[in-house]
Amino acid sequence: MAGTSDIAAVRFADMVSFVKAINAMTAKLRRWIAVATTVAGVTLAGVVLATAAQAAEARLMVLGDSLVAGYGLPPGQGFPEQLERDLRAAGRDVTVLNAGVSGDTTAGGVARLDWSLADNPQAVIIVLGGNDMLRGLPPEAAGVNLETIITRLLARDIEVLLAGMMAPRNMGPAYVEAFDGLYPALAARHDIEFYPFFLDGVALDPALNLDDGLHPNEAGIAEISRRIMPSVDRLLARLDG
């Protein structure tokens, strides 16, 4: 039978082993916590950076008719797509949304405005009115419709660039004056960015239009994008401000 001193020695040895085991487990736990903290920190940093990147990217929608929809062009060669390429080439992190519907009038733009904004753009370029003019619709009605669109956009804190259209001179001086004049008047009244004529430098040039003489070809789209870029830069600057 073991003596008291022997039993004490055994208990002491057991205690020492127990303490060593606890210390080893504690050291492993500390290393695990350190690794987990680092991984969590990296993950959190990634989330923060991704969120910041998304916040930095502007969303610009082009609301228009066949001139926007890319009528007669290969997929991806319409004005919104070309504008996005040009903006990114210039260092602008912008997604350009194509909200063009061939044949649309200003009334059609009003009717589909709410669902067109489902992608939550921060800015909108309006390219409407050409079909109103080609159908000989009253300029006053087009003006009311455009004003409705502009007012609704501004009420949502969406910046606006209005691209003007021009009536053919054979429409008669009264019609031409009323139609051409409604765009600058709207832009001034609402203090929005304004590009006087969407087809500037492209209209009536056979080299820049499809065979129908009305719709820009790929070269024409590139020219429109190049010419409108300063106005788009000013539009986006409003977002930065």
Buried (B, 14 or more C-beta within 10 A) or exposed (E): EEEEEEEEEEEEEEEEEEEEEEEEEEEEEEEEEEEEEEEEEEEEEEEEEEEEEEEEEBBBBBBBBBBBBBBBBEEEBBBBBBBBBBBEEEEBEBBBBBBBBBEBBBBBBBEEBEEBBEEEBBBBBBBBBBBBBBEEBEBEEBBBBBBBBBEBBBEEEBBBBBBBBBBEEEBEEEBBEBBBEBBEEBBEEBEBBBBBBBBBEBBEBEEBBBEEEBBBBBEBBBBBBEBBBEBBEBBBEBBEE
